[in-house]
Amino acid sequence: MQLILKERMRLNIFGMIDRNNRYDGFSTTENITVDKVVDFLDRLSFRIKKNTFVVLDNARVHRCKLMAELRAIWDEDCFFSSCFHTRHI
């Protein structure tokens, strides 16, 4: 079988892995926007039962004003988050 694509497709994935290597997230062929990330993290914050540490890289959607405002709310509900700044060696 041969698959012929008319245009170039891109798959974007956002998610998390727990200590038992279980993945929870989503994938899309669209851009990952702050609204999609916020929706995922907000739903996750209602399901977690233990303190959770979330590492966000330096992507633009992770640094926007809305994320900063919501991180303060999530932190109050035992949903801990932190920015992770990557370094190139």
N, C-alpha and C positions, 0 to 999 in steps of 0.2 A: 504494500500500500504506500502511496506517495501523497504527502500533504503539501499543497501549493498555497502559499499565502499571498494575497494581493498586496498587502501592506505589512510593514514591519510591526510585530506585536511585542509589547513589553509587559512583563509581569512584575508588579510591585507587591511586596510582602511586608506586613507589619505583624509582630507578635511577640510572645514571651514564652520562655521555657522555664518550668519549675524544677525543683530539686530532683524530681523523678523523671526528668527529660520529657515531660508532657508538654506539647505545644498548644498554645491558645492564641489565635490571631485571625487574620483575614488576608486575602489576596485580592488584587484587582488589576485590571488592565488600564485603569484610569490613574491619574496622579493621586498620591496619598496626600490629602489635604488635612489641615488642622481640624476641621470638623469630623473627619473620619477617625483621626487619632483620639480626639476628645471623646467621641461616642464610644469607642472601644474601651478606653481607660475608665470612663464613667461607669459603663456596665460592669467592668471588672471590679471596680471599687465596691460594688454592692454584693459581689459573690465571694470576695476573699474573707477568710475566717481568721487568718493570722496576720501579724505585721508583715508587710510586703515591701521590699526594696526594689524600686524600678530604676534602671539606668537608661537615661536618654542620651543619645549622642548629640552632636552640635548641629543637627539638621535645622533648617529654618523653621519648620513647623513645631519643633520642640522648644524654640526660643521666643516664640511670638507672645504678645501681650495676653491673649486669652489663656494660653497654657500656664503662664505665670500666675494669673488670677486663680485658675482652677487648682493648680498645685497647692496653693494655700488651703483651699477647702479640703482637698484629698488628704493633706497632712493632718488636718484636724480629725479625720475619720480613720486614723491609723493606716493611711495609705501613703507611704513614704516615697518620695521621688528625689532624684538628684541628677544634675547635669554631669555628663561625662565628656570631657574635652579630649579628643584624640590628638596624639602627637605623632608626627611623621619622623621616623628616624632615618 
